[in-house]
Amino acid sequence: MAQRKVIIIGAAGRDFHNFNTFFRNNSAYKVVAFTATQIPDIANRKYPAELAGSLYPEGIPIYAQDDLRRLIKEFDVDECVFAYSDVPYSVVMSLGAQVNAAGADFSLLGHKNTMLKSTKPVIAVGAVRTGCGKSQTSRRVAEVLMAHGLKVIAVRHPMPYGDLVAQKVQRFATIEDLKKHHCTIEEMEEYEPHIARGNVIYAGVDYEAILRAIENDPKGCDIILWDGGNNDFPFYKPDLMITVVDPLRPGHELAYYPGETTLRIADVVVINKIDSADFDSILTVRNNIERVNPKATVIDAASTIKVDNTEVIKGKKVLVIEDGPTLTHGEMKMGAGIVAARRFGAAEIIDPRPYAVGRLAETYQIYPNIGKLLPAMGYGEQQMKDLAATIEKTPCDSVIIATPIDLGRVIQINKPNTRVQYNLQEIGQPNMENVLEQFIKKIKKQ
């Protein structure tokens, strides 16, 4: 039979993993191209030969998703595989219609063909949308496991925006490792909290090579903690799957791909932000969980905030900076920074959009519904410079930094500022301690 010609539609993450696990050594298919979206400056590169394997000695070109229909015709493509996350169903199927109209098949790979099996127990944390509180849930899981004397190694969903060969397997054990690997703000936001708690964290491009490195880590490993990205399902087969849902966006848990998948495969569902959501929204989410996954254990939780210096907020005109992807494709309108501004008496929240420069101005054009918040975009050096310049130009008294890292450590902020940190706090029973104690007993019997 002739090889099926394939394009993988991605965003520098799930797409590379799907290729590595299903297509790389599969001679029945020929991947002629990747397309890329969501992340700036990841098109017009190559998936390198060093990672692509012996069937692809010249590597595989990466194009912008806008070129998809042209590429289907040009390469006489048989099949397009959709492989990125946190996308509304209407967009997924519109893209499917475009692919079908161009003559190709449209497909999605499931976990049977893409999950890798570990020799270590795996706990996976996912979410139905970007910004649900997945990272704080992962931190809480690690905290409980470590309190039981277990060695936890975290592994993060990929964010390979630089040299893909150099990023094949990345290990972060110290803050200095972030600089060594030339991490972006987005990467630091996910890696640094784990490092600060004493956990080693891995990331990269080739997740089978990463898995084997974790299993043989010099510090030892009792449990692998998959800290998933966006709303993707895990790359590793979990022994316990925890999914976080967000009642500030009720109904989204059944309307986005692959968020509904993470909900349906969950053993435990965390309803986060109960302290900020209204009763009807919480009820909607609770009913949707019951409808699609009635066997899941449900944990109620609040996303509690801690402000370093409330005097920087009280009575001041403030600029609020929130996590970038949460505001862009996550579509959040309110995060911990807004909660802090309201709770501690800010006089006014200043709109940064008229003062945005360079790549930040482009971000507001691409995502016009962000509102009066500044996304901490830092996918590259220029974006970081533009972020600093936008902060400087915005006429505010002070800055609220509601990002998982100390932004002042990586860019210069010449205005009074304070950090807002947020953590998961379970409400009532069951809680994370209950769930994880049962899991620990189970794996010790094996």
ABEGO torsion letter per residue (X at the ends): XBBBBBBBBBAGBAAAAAAAAAAAABAABBBABBBBBGBBGABGBBBBAAAAEAABAAEBBBBBAAAAAAAAAAAGBABBBBBBBGBBAAAAAAAAAAAAAAGBBBBBBBAAAABBBBABBBBBBBBABBGAGAAAAAAAAAAAAAAAGBBBBBBBBBBBABBAAAAABBBBABAAAAAAAGBBAAAAAAAAAAAAAGBBBBBEABAAAAAAAAAABAAEBABBBBBBBEABBBABBBABBBBBBBAABBGAAAABOAAAAAAAABABBBBBGAAABBAAAAAAAAAAAAAABAABBBBBBBBBBBBABAAAABGBBBBBBBBAAAABAAGBABBAAAAAAAAAGBABBBBAAAABBEAAAAAAAABAAAEABBBBBAABAAAAAAAAAAAAABBBABBBBABABBAAAABBBABBBBBBBBBBBBBEOBBAAAAAAAAAAAAAAX
